[in-house]
Amino acid sequence: ARHGQRYQTFFTKGCNCVVCGIKGSFFAKERTTGSNEAFHLNLYAVNENGEEVLMTKDHIIPKSKGGKNTIDNYQTMCCKCNFEKGNKLEK
């Protein structure tokens, strides 16, 4: 279910980071950490240096501030912008 919400976010909200605008352009099949069987798809963008940047599902209102796990509270964000946002309320 967790991955399904992520895919739904990319499908309904788009594949661009809401902060920096980098566009997720390809999916990579990857093994779930600590598992030998489970695989999932991660969305990646490529930055101006040719480096892969993981795209994430961000909670607009952080869970720590009472934000819900619903599509209305998700937005697409690259991992760098998501890390910088932390649990703050702004984009």
BELGIJO-V969521 format. One line per field, one symbol per residue. ss: DSSP state (a for helix, b for strand, c for the rest). psi: psi as a letter, one per 40 degrees, with the letter a starting at -180 (. if undefined). A space follows every 50 residues. Layout:
# BELGIJO-V969521
ss->???
psi->???
This chain:
# BELGIJO-V969521
ss->caaaaaaaaaaaaccbccccccbccbbbbbbcccccccbbbbbbbbcccc cbbbbbbbbcccaaacccccaaabbbbbaaaaaaacccccc
psi->ddddddddddddeieiheceeihheiihhihhheiedhiihihiihaeee ihhhiihihdhideeeiigiddeiihiidddddddbfidi.
